[in-house]
């Protein structure tokens, strides 16, 4: 469940800490079981690490075991997807191919996710994770880089 209070907190953080300056209507949120997430977001249900994803026409889909009201890592996942919501609803355009745009948008979302985590750690007296790798599993892109380094 994503409460209005949490949504206001995340939106305020984005507007205060990113280049996105104008509030936009929030997306719809959909909770999925692990099996549903695996079917929709992964090639294999055996090793699906996706916790959430964003589709412009639909909204944010998140796995039903997230606890963003209590867990800072889970809040950062919702913030990451909200960054995608702002990216996809921005009027900016770039003369780049779609793969490059996706990669840059993902890196930007991870950057803001990490910035969010370190800012919350500082507000919490130095307690808590300061980057996505300290959260369970990290992000797909981080895991991909970790995997590539081990080869």
Helices and strands as residue ranges (DSSP letters): H 4-17, E 28-32, H 34-41, E 52-55, E 59-63, H 72-88, H 98-123, G 132-134, H 140-150
